[in-house]
Amino acid sequence: MDSPGHDHRHGHGHGPEHGHGHAHDHVPHGHDADGLAELLELDASVFGTLLDQAVAVAVAHAPRPTRTVVDLGAGTGTGTRALARAFPDAEVVAVDADAGMLERLRSGLAGTGLENRVRTVEADLDAGWPDVGTADVVWASASLHHVADPARVLRDAHDALVPGGLLVVVEMTATTPVLPDDVAHPELAAHLERALGQAGWNRYPDWSPYVTDAGLDLVERREPSAVVPPGPDVTRWAHATTSRQREHLADHLDPDDLAALDATAPTGRVDTNDPADPAPTHTVGARGGRIVWAARRPR
């Protein structure tokens, strides 16, 4: 099968790009990397229920006992922390190709009580399977579609899993701000959808045949979704999301679309920490979803 990075026929979904599994990922350095890291953390805060549901799939199907969980493309570590809490007797190995993201991950563990159960490994998945040992659970959230040869990575995951071990792949479905009716621009939403497709934003296939071709038995496929009401974190997330769309989709939108996108910026204050400011009004909600595949290595 073609790499999902090149085959857009099966692709769907858009949102911030979580995966940092290999050196060829579309993750910029410097200031924009800081902005991406902030967006990833905001996304995890706003859509925390979706992360919880994906982790619940892993807990439901994981072998007992679960001693080692490998997080491929761990990014800033929101998934790593959730996995460590969900599997209190396991070591969680966070793998990422970006040293800066791993540093953020380690910093985020401070004061959580999880520090002693998380190990970080800097590794490029395109260069080969990382030296992580045997795993009871392999978790890949929004990272598998970034690698050049996902079929090979899935075969490697199969070989790294203990018999009865579990692979969980998570991808994002449409994740967009929800604007009030009086400022909504239906035509802009359609144009954004088209531009996201043209830009190949967060594209991935249905991983079901990939995992079965790798010798794994698919045990569950779930598609949780959530609509989150307006609030401070959603306002911050919407500002970050629309700014990122404005930056990365400019070549795929005409001037009227760009002007309309600028006009949809959330009206709630982004900085709500100033006690002298009046209480902010937050008018923008958020809509998002995930697809979760769980597959087991036969015993």
C-alpha positions in Angstrom: 0.0 0.0 0.0 1.1 3.6 -0.6 2.3 5.7 2.3 -0.5 7.8 3.8 1.7 10.8 3.4 1.3 10.5 -0.4 -2.0 8.8 -0.9 -4.7 11.3 -0.3 -7.6 9.2 -1.6 -8.2 7.6 1.8 -7.3 10.6 3.8 -9.6 12.6 6.1 -9.3 14.6 9.3 -7.4 17.8 10.1 -6.1 19.5 13.1 -2.7 20.1 14.8 -0.1 17.6 13.8 0.8 15.6 16.9 3.2 13.1 15.6 7.0 13.6 15.8 8.1 10.1 15.1 10.7 10.8 12.5 13.1 13.4 11.2 11.1 14.2 8.0 8.0 15.3 9.9 6.5 18.7 9.0 7.4 20.1 12.4 9.2 23.5 12.2 11.9 24.6 14.6 12.2 27.8 16.7 9.2 30.1 17.3 6.7 28.0 15.3 7.7 24.9 17.1 6.9 26.7 20.4 3.5 27.6 18.9 2.8 24.1 17.9 3.7 22.8 21.3 1.3 25.3 22.9 -1.4 24.2 20.4 -0.9 20.5 21.3 -1.2 21.2 25.0 -4.4 23.3 24.3 -5.8 20.6 22.1 -5.3 18.0 24.9 -6.9 20.3 27.4 -10.0 21.1 25.2 -10.4 17.6 24.0 -9.4 15.7 27.1 -12.5 13.5 27.1 -11.4 12.2 23.6 -7.9 11.3 25.0 -9.6 9.6 28.0 -11.8 7.5 25.7 -8.9 6.5 23.5 -6.8 5.5 26.6 -9.9 3.6 27.9 -9.7 1.4 24.8 -6.1 0.6 25.5 -6.9 -0.3 29.1 -9.8 -2.5 28.1 -7.7 -4.6 25.8 -4.2 -4.5 27.2 -2.7 -7.7 28.5 -2.5 -8.3 32.3 -0.1 -7.4 33.8 0.9 -4.4 31.7 4.6 -3.7 32.4 5.8 -1.6 29.4 3.9 0.9 27.3 5.6 2.5 24.3 4.4 5.9 23.1 5.5 6.4 19.5 5.7 10.1 18.5 5.0 11.3 22.0 5.3 15.0 21.3 4.8 17.2 24.4 3.7 14.2 26.4 0.0 14.6 27.0 -0.6 11.0 25.9 2.4 9.8 27.8 1.1 11.2 31.0 -2.4 9.8 30.4 -1.0 6.4 29.7 1.2 6.5 32.8 -1.8 7.3 35.0 -3.9 4.6 33.3 -1.3 1.9 33.7 0.1 2.6 37.2 2.3 -0.5 37.3 3.9 0.1 33.9 7.0 1.9 32.6 6.0 4.2 29.7 8.7 4.7 27.1 8.2 8.0 25.2 9.7 8.0 21.7 10.2 11.1 19.6 12.6 12.4 17.0 12.5 15.9 18.3 14.8 16.5 21.3 13.0 19.8 22.1 9.7 18.0 22.4 11.2 15.4 24.6 12.6 18.1 26.8 9.1 19.6 27.1 7.8 16.2 27.9 10.2 15.7 30.7 9.5 19.2 32.1 5.8 18.4 32.0 6.3 15.4 34.3 7.7 17.6 37.1 5.4 17.3 40.2 3.1 14.7 38.7 4.6 11.8 40.5 5.1 10.0 37.2 8.7 11.0 36.7 10.2 7.7 37.8 8.0 5.6 35.5 8.6 7.5 32.2 11.7 7.0 30.1 12.4 9.1 26.9 14.0 7.8 23.8 15.1 10.1 20.9 14.7 8.1 17.7 13.7 8.5 14.1 11.1 5.8 13.2 12.2 6.1 9.5 15.6 4.9 10.5 14.3 1.8 12.2 12.6 0.5 15.3 13.9 2.2 18.4 15.7 0.3 21.2 12.8 0.1 23.6 12.7 -3.6 24.4 9.6 -5.8 24.6 6.3 -4.0 24.9 2.9 -5.0 26.3 1.2 -1.9 24.6 2.4 0.2 21.7 0.5 3.5 21.4 0.7 5.7 18.2 -1.4 8.8 18.4 -1.4 11.1 15.3 2.1 9.9 14.5 1.8 6.8 12.3 0.7 8.8 9.2 4.0 10.8 9.4 6.4 7.9 8.8 7.6 7.0 5.3 6.8 3.3 5.6 3.9 2.7 8.1 3.6 -0.9 7.0 7.2 -1.6 8.1 6.6 0.3 11.4 3.5 -1.8 12.1 5.4 -5.0 11.4 8.1 -3.8 13.8 5.5 -3.0 16.4 4.1 -6.6 16.0 7.5 -8.0 16.6 8.1 -5.8 19.6 4.8 -6.8 21.3 4.6 -9.7 23.6 2.2 -12.4 22.5 -1.2 -11.0 23.4 0.2 -7.5 23.4 -1.8 -4.5 22.1 -1.3 -1.9 19.4 -3.4 1.3 19.6 -3.4 3.7 16.7 -5.3 7.1 17.2 -6.0 9.7 14.5 -7.9 12.9 14.5 -11.1 13.5 12.6 -12.4 17.0 11.8 -11.3 19.4 14.6 -12.7 22.9 14.1 -13.9 26.0 16.0 -17.6 26.2 16.4 -18.7 29.8 15.6 -21.9 31.5 16.8 -24.6 31.6 14.2 -24.5 35.4 13.8 -20.8 35.3 12.7 -20.7 31.9 11.0 -19.5 31.8 7.3 -20.8 28.5 5.8 -18.9 29.2 2.6 -15.7 29.7 4.5 -16.1 26.3 6.2 -16.4 24.6 2.8 -13.5 26.5 1.3 -11.3 25.6 4.4 -12.2 22.0 4.0 -11.1 22.1 0.4 -7.9 23.9 1.3 -7.1 21.4 4.0 -7.5 18.6 1.4 -5.3 20.4 -1.1 -2.6 21.0 1.5 -2.7 17.3 2.6 -3.3 18.4 6.2 -3.1 15.4 8.6 -3.9 12.8 6.0 -4.1 9.1 6.8 -5.8 6.0 5.5 -8.1 3.5 7.3 -5.4 1.6 9.3 -7.5 -1.5 9.6 -6.0 -3.4 6.6 -2.5 -2.2 7.6 -2.7 -3.7 11.1 -4.1 -7.0 9.8 -1.4 -7.2 7.1 1.2 -6.7 9.9 -0.1 -9.9 11.5 -2.3 -8.2 14.2 -5.9 -9.0 15.0 -8.2 -6.0 15.0 -10.2 -6.1 18.2 -11.9 -2.7 18.2 -12.4 0.4 16.1 -14.1 3.3 17.8 -14.9 6.9 16.7 -15.5 9.1 19.7 -16.5 12.8 19.1 -17.1 15.8 21.3 -18.5 19.3 21.2 -17.0 21.6 23.8 -18.8 24.7 24.9 -17.1 28.1 24.9 -14.6 28.9 27.7 -11.1 30.3 28.3 -9.2 27.3 27.0 -11.4 26.9 23.9 -10.9 30.6 23.1 -7.1 30.2 23.4 -7.3 27.0 21.3 -9.4 28.7 18.6 -7.0 31.6 18.3 -4.1 29.2 17.9 -6.0 27.0 15.5 -7.2 29.8 13.2 -3.8 31.4 13.3 -2.2 28.2 12.2 -4.7 27.6 9.4 -4.2 31.2 8.3 -0.4 30.6 8.1 -0.3 27.2 6.5 -3.3 27.5 4.1 -2.7 31.0 2.7 -1.6 29.5 -0.7 -4.8 27.5 -0.9 -7.3 30.3 -0.1 -8.3 33.4 -2.1 -8.1 36.9 -0.6 -11.9 36.9 0.3 -11.4 33.6 2.2 -8.4 35.0 4.1 -10.3 38.1 5.0 -13.3 36.0 6.2 -11.0 33.8 8.2 -9.4 36.8 9.9 -12.9 38.1 10.7 -13.8 34.9 12.5 -11.2 35.3 15.2 -12.7 34.6 18.6 -13.9 37.6 20.5 -13.1 36.4 24.0 -9.9 37.6 25.5 -6.9 35.4 25.2 -5.1 36.7 28.3 -7.6 36.2 31.2 -5.1 36.5 34.0 -5.3 40.3 34.5 -7.6 40.9 37.6 -8.2 44.5 36.3 -9.9 43.2 33.2 -13.6 42.6 33.2 -14.8 39.1 32.9 -14.2 38.0 29.3 -17.0 36.8 27.0 -16.2 33.5 25.2 -18.3 33.0 22.1 -16.5 30.1 20.3 -16.9 26.4 21.0 -15.0 23.5 19.6 -15.9 20.3 17.7 -13.5 17.4 17.4 -13.2 13.6 17.1 -10.8 10.7 17.0 -10.6 7.3 15.4 -9.1 4.6 17.6 -7.9 1.2 16.3 -6.9 -1.5 18.7 -5.2 -4.6 17.5 -3.7 -7.6 19.3 -0.7 -9.8 18.5 -2.0 -13.3 18.5 -0.8 -15.5 21.4 
